[in-house]
């Protein structure tokens, strides 16, 4: 009898391949691989097979459904209908379990969950991005809100009937998942972990290179933002605060630029305060990012849509205090004085927390110590992988019982 097999599936749109769900899918799979026969399949730029240690990865070229009509759709509309050959290949030699790790494109997500269920494959999903699915970007206009509901939210609500286990990132997410139609007895708490790279300090030469690369010094505190420059991730909030900050600081904006003129547009909309400099880094390597975590004074994370952001966990592991909005799983991450949270949209409280912490080294050190300890106790890929394998084995035992 052949060994049981699971396939982790990372769907993606062009903008999500560097996002938290894609990174989480890879690291989750890498830690599962030594414990359970598994492959990682993902929508990518082209068809390719490769290995990361003992994890086999199969990449499938992203394409648009509806032939020529699909090709003629505007870029934003096209994202709804992205697909790949993953489903077709999956059904040729079906595994025992599939594990969907990214909610977008939602139509492809629902279709794979449905067809796998019909084929007798156990379906597991991780909830990366589910908070965003159910809480769309606040800046969307009427038609875009309708399109989001039709082609993102509804497919996920429909997919709930096909899922055998949901790996939830934080306890309070359970309420949202039940409202979405997931059975309570299928929900398991399995938080994200941290890329091991961020568990080690940067070399001194790496830190010096980053200071030189971005023309930084340590005479003023560094306030760090790392994230997509989209409307729901809070960059506008960070720059509003930079325009009003009463204390000297350098605000470092990490994340890929949409175009070379983006920093100029932001500066025109939100001119920084006289004693504040704003530095846009564009794309950051992991080495850059790790060094900035250790060189910075605070991480600013006023996102309005996040499930369990890896950036916050990386900062906690690095000892960098976090000030964030209280959305999704962020209050769970920063519980027990592991960070500061403000109500979403409460810019005044958010700024007051920053101003206070800039003046209080002892308070910053307390957040740093608590954050490190909480990350070590709760957020590791070793724990996530071990718990996931236990769930896989429970599903396989149930499947064997169902087939008798």
C-alpha positions in Angstrom: 0.0 0.0 0.0 1.4 3.4 -1.0 2.2 6.0 1.7 -0.4 8.7 2.3 0.5 12.0 0.6 -0.5 15.6 1.0 -0.1 18.5 -1.4 0.1 22.1 -0.1 -1.3 24.5 -2.7 -0.3 28.1 -2.8 -2.5 30.0 -5.2 -1.4 33.5 -6.1 -2.0 36.6 -8.1 0.9 38.6 -9.4 0.9 40.9 -6.4 0.8 38.2 -3.8 3.9 36.1 -4.5 6.0 38.1 -2.0 3.1 38.4 0.5 2.7 36.7 3.8 0.5 33.8 2.6 3.1 32.7 0.0 6.0 33.0 2.5 3.9 31.1 5.1 3.0 28.3 2.7 6.7 27.7 1.8 7.9 27.7 5.4 5.0 25.7 6.7 5.7 23.1 4.0 9.4 23.0 4.6 8.8 22.2 8.3 6.2 19.6 7.5 8.3 17.8 4.9 10.6 15.9 7.3 7.5 14.6 9.2 5.1 13.7 6.4 5.2 13.0 2.6 4.3 16.4 1.1 4.8 18.5 -2.0 4.2 22.3 -2.5 2.4 23.3 -5.6 2.1 26.9 -6.5 0.8 29.3 -9.2 3.9 31.1 -10.5 5.4 32.6 -13.6 6.2 29.4 -15.4 6.1 25.6 -15.2 9.1 24.3 -13.1 10.1 21.7 -10.6 12.7 22.4 -7.9 13.7 21.3 -4.4 14.3 23.2 -1.2 16.1 20.7 1.0 13.8 17.7 1.0 10.7 19.6 -0.1 9.6 19.1 -3.7 8.0 22.2 -5.3 6.0 22.2 -8.5 5.3 25.6 -10.1 2.4 26.0 -12.6 2.2 29.0 -14.9 -0.6 31.4 -14.1 -3.1 32.0 -16.9 -6.4 33.8 -17.4 -9.6 31.9 -18.0 -12.0 32.7 -20.8 -9.4 32.7 -23.6 -9.2 35.9 -25.6 -12.1 37.6 -23.6 -10.1 37.0 -20.4 -6.9 38.5 -22.0 -8.9 41.7 -22.9 -10.1 42.3 -19.3 -8.5 45.2 -17.5 -5.6 44.2 -15.2 -7.6 44.5 -11.9 -10.6 42.5 -13.3 -8.2 39.9 -14.8 -7.0 39.1 -11.3 -10.3 37.6 -10.3 -10.1 35.0 -13.1 -6.4 33.9 -12.8 -6.0 30.1 -12.8 -3.4 27.4 -13.6 -3.3 23.7 -14.4 -3.1 22.7 -10.7 -6.6 21.3 -10.6 -6.2 19.2 -13.7 -2.8 17.7 -12.5 -4.2 17.2 -9.1 -7.0 14.9 -10.3 -4.7 12.7 -12.5 -3.0 11.1 -9.4 -5.0 12.4 -6.4 -3.3 12.8 -3.1 -5.0 11.9 0.2 -5.0 15.5 1.4 -4.8 19.0 -0.2 -4.0 22.0 1.9 -4.9 25.4 0.4 -2.8 28.1 1.8 -3.8 31.3 0.0 -7.4 32.6 -0.6 -6.8 34.4 -3.9 -7.8 33.9 -6.7 -11.0 32.9 -4.9 -12.7 31.3 -7.9 -9.8 29.0 -8.3 -9.7 28.3 -4.5 -13.4 27.3 -4.5 -13.1 25.2 -7.7 -10.1 23.2 -6.3 -11.8 22.7 -2.9 -15.0 21.5 -4.6 -13.4 19.1 -7.1 -11.1 17.7 -4.5 -14.0 17.1 -2.2 -15.9 15.4 -5.0 -12.9 13.2 -5.7 -12.7 12.0 -2.1 -9.6 14.1 -1.2 -9.6 15.6 2.3 -9.5 19.4 2.1 -7.5 21.5 4.6 -7.3 25.3 4.4 -5.1 27.8 6.3 -6.8 31.1 6.9 -4.1 33.5 5.6 -6.0 36.4 4.1 -9.4 35.4 5.3 -9.8 38.5 7.4 -9.2 40.5 4.2 -11.6 38.4 2.2 -14.4 39.2 4.7 -13.3 42.9 5.2 -12.6 44.3 1.8 -10.4 47.4 1.2 -12.2 50.4 2.6 -11.3 52.5 -0.4 -13.2 50.3 -3.0 -16.0 52.1 -4.8 -19.5 50.7 -5.3 -18.8 48.5 -8.4 -15.5 47.2 -6.9 -17.2 46.4 -3.7 -19.8 44.4 -5.7 -17.1 42.6 -7.7 -15.2 41.8 -4.5 -18.4 40.2 -3.0 -19.2 38.3 -6.1 -15.8 36.9 -7.0 -14.0 36.8 -3.7 -16.3 36.7 -0.7 -19.0 34.5 -2.1 -16.7 31.8 -3.5 -15.1 31.5 0.0 -18.5 31.2 1.7 -19.4 28.5 -0.8 -16.1 26.6 -0.3 -16.9 26.2 3.5 -19.1 23.1 2.6 -16.1 21.3 1.1 -13.5 21.8 3.8 -12.6 19.1 6.3 -10.2 21.1 8.5 -9.5 24.8 9.0 -6.2 25.9 10.4 -6.9 29.2 12.1 -4.2 31.7 13.0 -5.7 33.2 16.2 -8.5 32.3 18.7 -11.0 35.1 17.9 -11.0 34.1 14.2 -13.2 31.2 15.2 -16.2 33.5 15.4 -15.7 34.8 11.9 -15.1 31.3 10.5 -18.4 30.0 12.1 -20.2 33.0 10.5 -18.7 32.0 7.2 -20.3 28.5 7.5 -17.3 26.4 8.8 -18.3 23.8 11.3 -16.8 24.6 14.8 -15.5 21.1 15.2 -13.3 21.5 12.1 -11.5 24.6 13.3 -8.0 24.2 14.8 -5.7 26.8 16.2 -2.4 26.7 14.2 -0.6 30.1 14.3 2.1 31.2 11.9 5.8 30.9 12.7 8.9 32.9 11.9 11.4 32.4 9.1 14.5 31.1 11.0 16.6 33.7 9.2 15.1 36.3 11.5 15.9 34.4 14.7 19.6 35.4 14.3 21.1 38.8 14.6 22.5 40.5 11.6 26.3 40.7 11.2 27.8 44.1 12.0 28.9 44.6 8.4 25.3 43.9 7.2 24.0 46.6 9.5 26.6 49.0 8.3 25.8 48.2 4.7 22.1 49.0 5.2 22.9 52.3 6.9 25.1 53.2 3.9 22.7 51.8 1.3 19.7 54.0 2.5 21.8 56.9 3.8 20.7 56.4 7.4 22.4 57.2 10.7 21.6 56.4 14.3 21.5 60.0 15.6 17.7 60.0 15.3 15.3 57.1 16.1 14.2 55.1 13.1 10.5 54.4 12.7 10.0 51.5 10.3 7.1 50.6 8.0 7.3 47.4 6.0 4.4 46.4 3.7 2.5 46.8 0.5 1.8 50.4 -0.5 -1.9 49.7 -1.0 -4.7 51.7 0.6 -5.6 49.1 3.3 -2.1 48.6 4.6 -1.7 51.9 6.4 1.1 53.7 4.6 -1.0 56.8 4.4 -1.4 56.7 8.2 2.4 56.4 8.7 3.0 59.4 6.4 0.3 61.5 8.1 2.0 60.9 11.4 5.4 61.7 9.9 3.9 65.1 8.9 2.8 65.8 12.5 5.5 64.2 14.6 6.8 66.5 17.3 10.0 64.6 17.9 13.0 64.1 15.6 12.9 60.8 13.7 13.7 59.1 10.4 10.7 57.2 8.9 11.8 54.4 6.7 9.2 53.1 4.3 10.0 49.5 3.1 8.2 47.8 0.3 8.2 47.7 -3.5 7.4 51.1 -5.2 4.7 51.2 -7.8 6.9 53.5 -9.9 9.9 55.8 -9.4 7.6 58.9 -8.8 5.7 57.3 -5.9 7.8 58.9 -3.1 7.3 62.4 -4.7 3.5 61.9 -4.7 3.5 60.9 -1.1 5.7 63.8 -0.1 3.4 66.3 -1.9 0.4 64.8 -0.1 2.0 64.5 3.3 5.1 66.8 3.6 7.1 65.5 6.6 7.5 67.6 9.7 10.7 69.8 9.8 12.5 67.4 12.2 11.5 64.3 10.3 13.0 62.6 7.3 11.2 60.0 5.2 13.2 57.4 3.3 11.7 55.1 0.7 13.7 51.9 0.3 11.9 50.1 -2.5 12.3 46.3 -2.5 14.1 45.0 0.6 16.1 41.8 0.7 15.8 39.6 3.7 19.2 40.8 4.8 18.1 44.4 4.5 14.9 43.7 6.4 16.7 41.8 9.3 19.2 44.6 9.7 16.4 47.3 9.7 14.5 45.4 12.4 17.6 45.6 14.6 18.5 49.2 13.7 15.0 50.6 14.2 13.4 52.0 17.3 9.7 51.0 16.5 7.8 49.1 13.8 4.7 51.0 12.7 1.9 48.8 11.5 -1.4 50.6 11.1 -2.9 48.0 8.7 -6.7 47.9 8.3 -6.7 44.3 6.8 -4.4 41.6 8.1 -4.9 38.1 9.4 -1.6 37.3 11.3 1.1 39.4 9.7 4.6 37.8 9.5 6.2 41.2 9.6 5.0 41.7 13.2 6.3 38.2 14.2 9.7 39.0 12.6 9.9 42.3 14.5 8.9 40.5 17.8 11.6 37.9 17.2 14.1 40.7 16.5 13.2 42.6 19.7 11.7 45.5 17.8 8.7 47.0 19.6 5.5 47.3 17.5 2.7 49.9 17.4 -0.2 48.6 15.3 -3.9 48.8 14.7 -6.1 46.3 16.4 -7.3 44.2 13.4 -7.4 40.5 12.7 -5.0 38.5 14.8 -2.8 41.4 15.7 -4.2 41.8 19.2 -3.4 38.1 19.8 0.1 38.6 18.5 0.8 41.6 20.7 -1.2 40.3 23.8 0.3 40.6 27.3 2.1 43.9 26.7 4.0 42.5 23.8 3.2 45.6 21.7 0.8 48.6 21.5 -2.5 48.4 19.7 -4.9 51.2 18.8 -8.4 51.0 17.4 -8.4 51.0 13.6 -8.5 54.5 12.3 -7.6 56.1 15.6 -4.6 58.0 14.4 -4.5 60.2 17.4 -4.0 57.3 19.8 -1.5 55.7 17.4 0.6 58.8 17.2 0.4 59.4 21.0 1.8 55.9 21.6 4.7 56.6 19.2 5.5 59.9 20.9 5.4 58.3 24.3 7.6 55.4 23.4 10.2 57.6 21.7 10.6 59.3 25.1 10.6 56.1 27.2 13.4 53.7 26.7 12.4 51.5 29.6 8.9 51.0 28.1 10.4 50.1 24.7 12.6 47.6 26.4 9.7 46.0 28.2 7.8 45.6 24.9 10.9 44.2 23.3 11.4 41.6 26.0 7.7 40.6 26.1 7.5 40.4 22.4 10.5 38.1 22.1 9.2 35.8 24.8 5.7 35.6 23.3 7.0 34.8 19.8 9.2 32.0 21.2 6.3 30.5 23.2 3.6 30.6 20.6 4.8 31.4 17.1 7.1 28.8 15.5 7.0 26.8 12.3 8.1 23.7 14.3 4.9 23.8 16.4 2.7 24.6 13.4 4.2 21.7 11.4 3.8 19.2 14.2 0.2 20.3 14.9 -0.6 20.2 11.2 0.7 16.6 10.8 -1.4 15.6 13.8 -4.5 17.0 12.0 -3.5 15.3 8.7 -3.3 11.9 10.5 -6.7 12.5 12.2 -8.2 13.1 8.7 -6.6 10.0 7.3 -7.9 7.9 10.1 -11.4 9.3 9.5 -11.1 8.7 5.8 -10.1 5.1 6.4 -13.1 4.7 8.8 -15.4 6.3 6.1 -14.2 3.8 3.5 -14.8 0.7 5.6 
